[in-house]
Amino acid sequence: MKIRTALGLVAAMAASTFLSAAPKKFGGTYTDLKDPNLPADYKYQGEYAGDGLGAQVIALDKGAFQAVLYPGGLPGAGWDGKNKILLDGKLEGNSVILHAAKGKKRYLGSSPSEFSATRKFPPDGHKEYSGVISDGKLQGLTHDKKKFSLAKANRVSPTMGKKPPKGAIVLFDGSNKDEWQGGRLDEKTKLLNTDGSDIKTKRKFNDYHMHLEFLLPYRPAARGQGRGNSGFYQVDHYEMQILDSFGLEGLNNECGGIYSKKASDVNGCFPPLSWQTYDVEFTNAKAKNGKKTKNAVFTARLNGILIHDKYEIPGKTGGSRRDPEGTPGPMKLQGHGNPLQFRNVWIVEK
């Protein structure tokens, strides 16, 4: 009886170990471009550009879309920084039919009919545009019946795949996760996965330059914080949000925002299931006799777009460690119940 019990315990432990190493499943969530179950909507969402105009098409599930048009070009690539035009769309056959957004709407409304990608509706610069998305192009008519044509644009961050410089500490290169507490190394894809739980570096840091590449899941039925919520914590004190905020305002609780403190200067978020980069220059807060004497200073680029420039962070953000500001700390990648994937992570200490 004792032998059987011991054998049963060993078997249970082995099963537990196996299960902990297996990827978790998240309903309505897609994490792989090669997934055969990826909805048809996915190929229509994304960025389009041309004719001095940019567009970001947001998939809202079950054939519904909203397109945000930017005079001058895409955010970080010509947009005038103020004016936007919103179009609602519906998949009909092999085309998405777009018409000027109208009616009663609210920011991130749950149903496509009430969804607005802007807090103010109609936004500044909104006009009666219409269009069709088909065969990788968004073609349409302006309010004064002039034709425009935009081609699918798959932007790639200028720092994508950037190699760690001499003296850098490689935190993750796909070979192992020895630098991390928690997380899962996918042996097939060579990616670091949160599987919904926080992971932290074993080392602590103070002042540095850091490079990180991440991939957001595709969750078309979700809204707001439900779209792959995660965070990139500097010294586990200050959270820079990781979230599918593609096409949105870029608020302090959206991708690139310093959570609860500061919105991004520009929303540099790319579409979900596209690899994105963070490049951060960080100088930790200073303290004397247990009292903070200087705020942490933070410069960050999302996909090569400057979103924070030497910003002084006035205090810790939620979910951070209890130690006082000005102390070295680990880098934390928040899970928040969402499947996030990371690669090519390195840091250069100052």
Protein Blocks (a to p, Z undefined) as FASTA:
>chain_A
ZZmmmmmmmmmmmmmmmmmmpccddehiafbfklmklcfklmmgccdeeehiacddddeb
jhiacddddehiaehilpgolaccddddddehjaccddddedjddehiablklgcfbfbd
cdehiacdddddeehiacdddfkopacdddddddddfkgoiacdehiacfbgojacklpg
gjjddfklopacfklpacddfbdcfbdcddddddddddfkbghjlnopacddehhlaccd
dddfehilopakbghiaghkaccfbdcbdcehiacdddddddddddeehiafbdcddddd
eehiafbghiacfbdcehiafbdghiacdddddfklpacddehiadddZZ
